[in-house]
Amino acid sequence: MQFGSLIGMLIVGALAGWLSGKIMQGRGFGILGNIIVGVVGAFLAGLIFPALGFAAGGGFFWSLIHATIGAVILLFLIGLIRRAG
């Protein structure tokens, strides 16, 4: 992995985590937590979308949309776990 791609992944993760926190009405975890949620959400979406037959185009915009949807799903699941506990 090159340094530029790592920085890009962190930027997309941070933006996706922030967006998902706004979409899910303040369930964010701060900047570092949002980066982690965004990156993990992108990974989660990368597993779910191909299994459902969805494919997104390449580029920054589609990566951000992809990661944001995955992060929203992740925040929803975290919210379910918190309520059950």
Summary of the structure (lengths in Angstrom):
residues: 85
radius of gyration: 12.6
end to end distance: 38.0
largest distance: 40.6
contacts: 271
relative contact order: 0.19
helix: 81%
strand: 0%
